[in-house]
Amino acid sequence: MVTPAAEGSRPGWPAAGRPVARASAVVGVGIMAAVDEIVFHQLLGWHHFYDRDSTAVGLASDGLLHAAELVLLVAGGFWLADLWRRGLVRPVPAWGGFLAGAGGFQLFDGLVNHKVLRLHQVRYDVELLPYDLAWNLTGAVLLLAGLLLVLRARRGPPADGAAARGPR
């Protein structure tokens, strides 16, 4: 494993950004799955995770999604806590990973689950195009914003103000 010092950067930057972005992405996926499951499945009742069978099967599939999101949140939370304890968490890769994970989940859900596998739709008995566009464009924007932040973190801190943060 290459250490940050071996890369010629100050400790924790930017090499430590990789695990921070990954851990934050896991949390981002878990949070977006929770938002989807709680808001669209439970509160609005627009769909279940699997709508191609009975309501009971749909509710069971929602329960499995909920269990998976909780596992991701706990695992990602412990991973981030460990990185935090070691002083490696930086805001840019953390936010980048979080947004990329959240957007990646939403885009995967909108394209693969909704369109390719047809497990469910955003809504039923309405014109789908506005819902699909809003769902997938929101996911794409979140994913793009996250990836841009992760790329920014990989380049290191900006040159302006670098002296205030210490030597590189």
C-alpha positions as a Markdown table, in Angstrom:
| # | Residue | x | y | z |
|---|---|---|---|---|
| 1 | Met | 0.0 | 0.0 | 0.0 |
| 2 | Val | 1.3 | 3.4 | -0.9 |
| 3 | Thr | 1.3 | 5.8 | 2.0 |
| 4 | Pro | 0.5 | 9.6 | 1.7 |
| 5 | Ala | 4.1 | 10.4 | 2.6 |
| 6 | Ala | 5.4 | 8.1 | -0.1 |
| 7 | Glu | 3.3 | 10.1 | -2.7 |
| 8 | Gly | 5.1 | 13.3 | -1.6 |
| 9 | Ser | 2.0 | 14.9 | -0.1 |
| 10 | Arg | 1.3 | 16.0 | 3.5 |
| 11 | Pro | -0.1 | 13.2 | 5.6 |
| 12 | Gly | -3.6 | 12.4 | 4.9 |
| 13 | Trp | -3.9 | 14.4 | 1.6 |
| 14 | Pro | -4.8 | 13.3 | -1.0 |
| 15 | Ala | -4.1 | 9.6 | -0.7 |
| 16 | Ala | -6.3 | 9.3 | 2.4 |
| 17 | Gly | -9.1 | 10.8 | 0.3 |
| 18 | Arg | -9.7 | 7.5 | -1.4 |
| 19 | Pro | -10.9 | 5.5 | 1.6 |
| 20 | Val | -12.8 | 8.6 | 2.9 |
| 21 | Ala | -14.6 | 9.0 | -0.5 |
| 22 | Arg | -15.4 | 5.2 | -0.6 |
| 23 | Ala | -16.7 | 5.2 | 3.0 |
| 24 | Ser | -18.7 | 8.3 | 2.4 |
| 25 | Ala | -20.1 | 6.7 | -0.8 |
| 26 | Val | -21.3 | 3.8 | 1.1 |
| 27 | Val | -23.1 | 6.2 | 3.5 |
| 28 | Gly | -24.5 | 8.1 | 0.5 |
| 29 | Val | -26.0 | 5.0 | -1.0 |
| 30 | Gly | -27.5 | 4.1 | 2.4 |
| 31 | Ile | -29.0 | 7.5 | 2.9 |
| 32 | Met | -30.5 | 7.7 | -0.6 |
| 33 | Ala | -31.9 | 4.2 | -0.3 |
| 34 | Ala | -33.4 | 5.3 | 3.0 |
| 35 | Val | -34.9 | 8.5 | 1.5 |
| 36 | Asp | -36.4 | 6.4 | -1.4 |
| 37 | Glu | -37.8 | 3.8 | 0.9 |
| 38 | Ile | -39.2 | 6.1 | 3.5 |
| 39 | Val | -40.5 | 8.9 | 1.3 |
| 40 | Phe | -41.6 | 7.1 | -1.8 |
| 41 | His | -42.4 | 3.7 | -0.5 |
| 42 | Gln | -43.9 | 4.5 | 2.9 |
| 43 | Leu | -45.0 | 8.1 | 3.2 |
| 44 | Leu | -46.2 | 8.7 | -0.4 |
| 45 | Gly | -47.0 | 5.0 | -1.2 |
| 46 | Trp | -46.0 | 5.5 | -4.8 |
| 47 | His | -44.3 | 2.1 | -5.2 |
| 48 | His | -42.6 | -0.8 | -3.5 |
| 49 | Phe | -39.2 | -2.1 | -4.3 |
| 50 | Tyr | -40.7 | -5.0 | -6.2 |
| 51 | Asp | -44.2 | -4.3 | -7.6 |
| 52 | Arg | -44.6 | -7.2 | -9.9 |
| 53 | Asp | -46.4 | -9.4 | -7.4 |
| 54 | Ser | -48.8 | -9.0 | -4.5 |
| 55 | Thr | -48.8 | -6.1 | -1.9 |
| 56 | Ala | -47.4 | -8.6 | 0.6 |
| 57 | Val | -44.4 | -9.3 | -1.6 |
| 58 | Gly | -43.9 | -5.6 | -2.2 |
| 59 | Leu | -43.9 | -4.9 | 1.5 |
| 60 | Ala | -41.4 | -7.8 | 2.1 |
| 61 | Ser | -39.1 | -6.4 | -0.7 |
| 62 | Asp | -39.3 | -2.9 | 1.0 |
| 63 | Gly | -38.2 | -4.6 | 4.3 |
| 64 | Leu | -35.2 | -6.2 | 2.6 |
| 65 | Leu | -34.3 | -2.8 | 1.0 |
| 66 | His | -34.6 | -1.2 | 4.5 |
| 67 | Ala | -32.3 | -3.9 | 6.0 |
| 68 | Ala | -29.8 | -3.4 | 3.2 |
| 69 | Glu | -29.7 | 0.4 | 3.7 |
| 70 | Leu | -29.3 | 0.0 | 7.4 |
| 71 | Val | -26.3 | -2.4 | 6.9 |
| 72 | Leu | -24.7 | 0.2 | 4.5 |
| 73 | Leu | -25.3 | 3.0 | 6.9 |
| 74 | Val | -23.8 | 1.2 | 9.9 |
| 75 | Ala | -20.9 | -0.2 | 7.9 |
| 76 | Gly | -20.1 | 3.1 | 6.3 |
| 77 | Gly | -20.5 | 4.9 | 9.6 |
| 78 | Phe | -18.0 | 2.6 | 11.3 |
| 79 | Trp | -15.6 | 2.9 | 8.4 |
| 80 | Leu | -15.8 | 6.7 | 8.5 |
| 81 | Ala | -15.5 | 6.7 | 12.3 |
| 82 | Asp | -12.3 | 4.7 | 12.0 |
| 83 | Leu | -10.9 | 7.1 | 9.4 |
| 84 | Trp | -12.0 | 10.1 | 11.6 |
| 85 | Arg | -10.2 | 8.5 | 14.6 |
| 86 | Arg | -7.0 | 8.3 | 12.5 |
| 87 | Gly | -7.4 | 12.0 | 11.5 |
| 88 | Leu | -7.8 | 11.2 | 7.8 |
| 89 | Val | -11.3 | 12.6 | 7.1 |
| 90 | Arg | -11.3 | 15.7 | 4.9 |
| 91 | Pro | -14.5 | 17.5 | 3.9 |
| 92 | Val | -14.0 | 17.5 | 0.1 |
| 93 | Pro | -13.5 | 13.7 | -0.4 |
| 94 | Ala | -16.1 | 13.0 | 2.2 |
| 95 | Trp | -18.8 | 15.2 | 0.5 |
| 96 | Gly | -17.7 | 14.0 | -2.9 |
| 97 | Gly | -18.1 | 10.4 | -1.9 |
| 98 | Phe | -21.4 | 11.0 | -0.2 |
| 99 | Leu | -22.9 | 12.8 | -3.2 |
| 100 | Ala | -21.5 | 10.3 | -5.7 |
| 101 | Gly | -22.9 | 7.4 | -3.7 |
| 102 | Ala | -26.3 | 9.1 | -3.3 |
| 103 | Gly | -26.5 | 10.0 | -7.0 |
| 104 | Gly | -25.2 | 6.7 | -8.1 |
| 105 | Phe | -27.9 | 4.9 | -6.2 |
| 106 | Gln | -30.6 | 7.1 | -7.6 |
| 107 | Leu | -29.4 | 6.8 | -11.1 |
| 108 | Phe | -29.0 | 3.0 | -10.8 |
| 109 | Asp | -32.5 | 2.8 | -9.4 |
| 110 | Gly | -34.0 | 5.0 | -12.1 |
| 111 | Leu | -32.3 | 3.3 | -15.0 |
| 112 | Val | -31.8 | -0.3 | -14.0 |
| 113 | Asn | -34.6 | -1.0 | -11.5 |
| 114 | His | -37.2 | 1.2 | -13.2 |
| 115 | Lys | -36.4 | 0.8 | -16.9 |
| 116 | Val | -34.3 | -2.3 | -17.5 |
| 117 | Leu | -35.6 | -4.7 | -14.9 |
| 118 | Arg | -39.0 | -3.0 | -14.4 |
| 119 | Leu | -39.1 | -3.9 | -10.7 |
| 120 | His | -41.2 | -0.8 | -10.2 |
| 121 | Gln | -41.8 | 2.7 | -11.6 |
| 122 | Val | -41.6 | 6.0 | -9.7 |
| 123 | Arg | -45.4 | 6.3 | -9.9 |
| 124 | Tyr | -48.3 | 4.5 | -11.5 |
| 125 | Asp | -51.3 | 5.9 | -13.4 |
| 126 | Val | -49.5 | 9.1 | -14.3 |
| 127 | Glu | -47.4 | 10.3 | -17.3 |
| 128 | Leu | -44.0 | 8.8 | -16.4 |
| 129 | Leu | -41.7 | 11.0 | -18.4 |
| 130 | Pro | -41.6 | 14.0 | -16.0 |
| 131 | Tyr | -41.1 | 11.7 | -13.0 |
| 132 | Asp | -38.4 | 9.7 | -14.8 |
| 133 | Leu | -36.6 | 12.9 | -16.0 |
| 134 | Ala | -36.7 | 14.4 | -12.5 |
| 135 | Trp | -35.5 | 11.2 | -10.8 |
| 136 | Asn | -32.7 | 10.4 | -13.2 |
| 137 | Leu | -31.5 | 14.0 | -13.7 |
| 138 | Thr | -31.4 | 14.5 | -10.0 |
| 139 | Gly | -29.3 | 11.4 | -9.7 |
| 140 | Ala | -27.0 | 12.4 | -12.5 |
| 141 | Val | -26.5 | 15.9 | -11.0 |
| 142 | Leu | -25.7 | 14.4 | -7.6 |
| 143 | Leu | -23.3 | 11.8 | -9.1 |
| 144 | Leu | -21.5 | 14.4 | -11.3 |
| 145 | Ala | -21.2 | 16.9 | -8.3 |
| 146 | Gly | -19.7 | 14.1 | -6.2 |
| 147 | Leu | -17.3 | 12.9 | -8.9 |
| 148 | Leu | -16.1 | 16.5 | -9.4 |
| 149 | Leu | -15.4 | 16.9 | -5.7 |
| 150 | Val | -13.6 | 13.5 | -5.6 |
| 151 | Leu | -11.5 | 14.6 | -8.5 |
| 152 | Arg | -10.8 | 17.9 | -6.8 |
| 153 | Ala | -9.7 | 16.0 | -3.7 |
| 154 | Arg | -7.4 | 13.8 | -5.7 |
| 155 | Arg | -5.5 | 16.9 | -7.0 |
| 156 | Gly | -5.0 | 18.1 | -3.4 |
| 157 | Pro | -5.9 | 21.4 | -1.7 |
| 158 | Pro | -5.9 | 24.5 | -3.9 |
| 159 | Ala | -2.7 | 26.5 | -4.0 |
| 160 | Asp | -4.3 | 29.6 | -2.6 |
| 161 | Gly | -4.5 | 29.4 | 1.2 |
| 162 | Ala | -2.3 | 26.3 | 1.3 |
| 163 | Ala | 0.2 | 28.0 | 3.7 |
| 164 | Ala | -2.6 | 28.4 | 6.2 |
| 165 | Arg | -3.2 | 24.6 | 6.1 |
| 166 | Gly | 0.4 | 23.6 | 6.4 |
| 167 | Pro | 3.1 | 22.4 | 4.0 |
| 168 | Arg | 2.3 | 20.0 | 1.2 |
